[in-house]
Amino acid sequence: MKFVATNEVSASIEEVWAAVTDFDAFEARLSQRAEVERRPPGPAALGTIWDAQAEVMGASRDVEMRLSELAAPHAMTLSGKSDGIDLTANARLEELGPRRTRLTVTTEAKASSLGAKLMLQSIKLAKKTLVQRYRNYVAGFVRRIERGSRSA
């Protein structure tokens, strides 16, 4: 299952990159719904791992995500696993002008076990709703970036 959202941002590529790679803010948002631990502690860098535990579909799930690509200011990828599902989340930035950046965020989940295939199949029933939520979430992120860049 794959989700993609592309938005144009009224901010420089450097401002968008700073927001995309603000891992402290990412952890703070995630920790509202899950227990999150960064390994090793300290600034995030290539190879940093996040261990998280959250309730998903009525069950407690463990997720491990690794910062697997960090190519400033154009690409960032997190790769991981959870309960037989391989996860990838990436952000791609393209400079369109001095204060205009295209941000494409893609999240993909691939099943590597029968149980995971069944879980993803049940999620596909709500895919239209989930796609809209995903796009709304990314659009909200873009609005926060734009608000921040106007005050800078």
N, C-alpha and C positions, 0 to 999 in steps of 0.2 A: 504494500500500500504506500502510495506516494502523495505528498502534499506539496504544492508549490505556490508561492505568492511573490509577485513582482510589483514593486512600487518605485515611483520616482520620488526622490527626497529633495526638498529645497534646502540643501546643506552641502558643504564641500565633502569630498570623499574622505578627507582626514577626520571630519566631525562624525561622519557615519561610521567609519572604522573604529573610532574611539568608543562609540556607543555599542557597536557589535561586540567589541572585545572587552567591555566592562564586566568582567566575570564576577566582581563583587556584587554588582546590581543583579546579575543573573542569579547568583546564589540566594540573594535576599528574596527575590520574587519566588524562586523555587521552594525556599524553606518555609513559605507560608502554607504549602501543601505537602511537603515531604521533609524527611530528615536528610540533610546533605552534609557530606564531608569531603573536603579537598585534600588530595594527596599528591605531592607533599604540601604541607601548609606553606603559605607565602604566595608571592606573585605567581600567576598562572603562566606557563610556558609550554612549548611543544612537549607532549608527553604527560602533562598534568592529568590526573584522574579525578573524577567526581564519583563518589559512591552515594547513592540515594536509595531511600526506601519510602514507598508511597502506596496508598491504596488505589488500585486500578481495577475497575470492574468487580468491586466487592472483595478483592483479595489483596493482601500485602505483597508487593513486588519489589525485588531488589533490582536496581539498575546501576550499571557501571559504564560511564562515558569517559573517553580519553580524547584530549585535544590532539588530533592526528594531523592537522594541517594548519599552518599559520603563515600566510604569505601577505604581509602588510603591503599596501592597504587594499588588497583585492580579494582575498579568499581566506576563509576559516572553516574548518570541518571538525566536528565531534563524531566519534565512532564508538559504538558500544553494544552491549548485550543486556537482555532481560528475559528470563524465562523462555529460552528458545527462540527469541526474536533478535535479529541483527538490526541495529539502529544506526542511522546516519543522519546527521543534521549539518547542513552547510549554508554559509552565507557567501554570496558573490557580489562584489561591488564593481560598478563600471562608472567611470567619470564621464559625465555628459557635458559638463561645463564647469566654470569656477565655483558655482553654488548649486550644482545639480548633479545628483548621483542616482544611478539605478541600483536598487537593492533587490536581489533575488534570494529568497530563503526557501530551502528545500529540506523536507524531512521525509525519510523513507524507512519503512519497517518491512523486513523480509523474514518469513518464518523458516526456522531450521529444525523444527520438530513437528510432529503431528498435532500435539496439543496447541502449539503456537499457530499452526495453520487454522485450526478450528477457532481460536480466539480472533485472529485477524478476519476470518470469514464472517464472524458475528459482528465485528466492528464495521465491515463493509456495508452492512445493512443501513447504517447511519452515516454513510460517507458524505452524502450531500450536505447534511447538517455540519459534520465535522470539517469539511472543506471550508464552509462559510465561516465557522468559528476561527479556523486557522488564519484565513485571510483577514478577518477582523482583528485578530491579535497582532498580526504583522503590521496592519494599517495603524493600529494604536501605538505600536512601537515607533513607527515613522513619525506620527504626530508628536510624540515625546521628543524625538530627535529635533524636529523642526522648532518646537517651542524652546528647547535648550539652545539651539543655534541663534535664535533671534535675541536671546538675552546675553549672549556672549559678546 
